[in-house]
Amino acid sequence: MASFKVHITFPEDKIRNPIIYDLGKEFNLVTNIRRADVTEKTGWVDLELTGETSEIERAVETLKGKGVRVDPIEKNIIE
C-alpha cells in the first residue's frame, strides 16, 4: 500500500460537489482529510490518499480533470 498527501484547492463552482467522497467510491482508496477550510466560495483540503500507486495516480488525474487544483504535499508516493 502506498500513501500520498496532496493539497486540493476547489474552484467556487465545485465547492458543493462531493469530490472526496466520489474518490473513495470510484477508486480503491482510503481518503483521509488531514486539514481543511471550506466556505461558501472557497475551499482547500489537505488529503491523504492510501492505496495502490496506480489507483492514487488515476485519482489525482481525475481530480485535475474535474478542474480541481492538486499540489503534492510530499514529493513522492510513500510505500
C-alpha positions, 0 to 999 in steps of 0.5 A: 500500500502506498500513501500520498498527501496532496493539497486540493484547492476547489474552484467556487463552482465545485465547492458543493460537489462531493469530490472526496467522497466520489474518490473513495467510491470510484477508486480503491482508496482510503481518503483521509482529510488531514486539514481543511477550510471550506466556505461558501466560495472557497475551499482547500483540503489537505488529503491523504490518499492510501492505496495502490500507486496506480489507483492514487495516480488515476485519482489525482488525474481525475481530480485535475480533470474535474478542474480541481487544483492538486499540489503534492504535499510530499514529493513522492508516493510513500510505500 
